[in-house]
Amino acid sequence: MLEALVEKFAENGVLDIENPTILELPPFDKLGSKTQIRRGIFGGIEQYLQAIKELEIELYRDDLSA
């Protein structure tokens, strides 16, 4: 899941991965609805948003150290 989000980030930037409608697009749409993904994989919307925030931090940290 996070790998697919990283790919979307690489393609389109941070704004896309912050937008919850990204979960309605391939490849995420194969995993269920955005609500099902946020609840089933992340445990809820707050945990999903926290995961996105942490992912962004790591992506920028890696980008700055390259």
N, C-alpha and C positions, 0 to 999 in steps of 0.2 A: 504494500500500500504506500509506504513512505517513498519507496523507490519510484513509483509512478508519479508521485507528487514532485519529486526531484526532477524527473523528466519534464513535467509540465513547467516547472520553474525555469529549466534550461531553455525551453522553447519560447516561453511567453513572459517570464519575469514574475516577481513576487505578487503583483496584484491578482494574477490568476489563481494562485494557490490560496490566497486569502478569501476569495469569493466562493461561498458554499455551493454555488451552482456548478462549479467544476466537477463536483461529485456526480453530476448528471451526464457527464461526457465520458466517452471511451477513454481509458479502459475501466473506469470506475463504475459505469452503469451496469456492467456485468456482475458486480458484487451486490447489487440491490439499490434501493432508493437512498438518497442522501441521508435520510433519517435512519434507515437501517444500518448504513455504514457508520455514521457517527455513534450510534448506540451500540451496535454489535461489535465493531472493531475497536473503537476508542472508549466506550463506556458512557458517552453522552456528549453534548455539544461543548461543554466547558473543557472536557478532556481533549476533544478534537481541536479546539482553538489553542489550547496549551501546546499540543503536539505540533501544530503549525508554527507557533511562535518559536518553539525550540528548534524546529527544522530550519527556519529562517536564520536563527542565530548561528547554527552550525554551517549553513551554506555561506553566509557572509564571512564567518571566521575562516573557512577554508579558502574563500576567494581572496581575502586579504593576505593570507599567508603564502599564497602561490606566487 
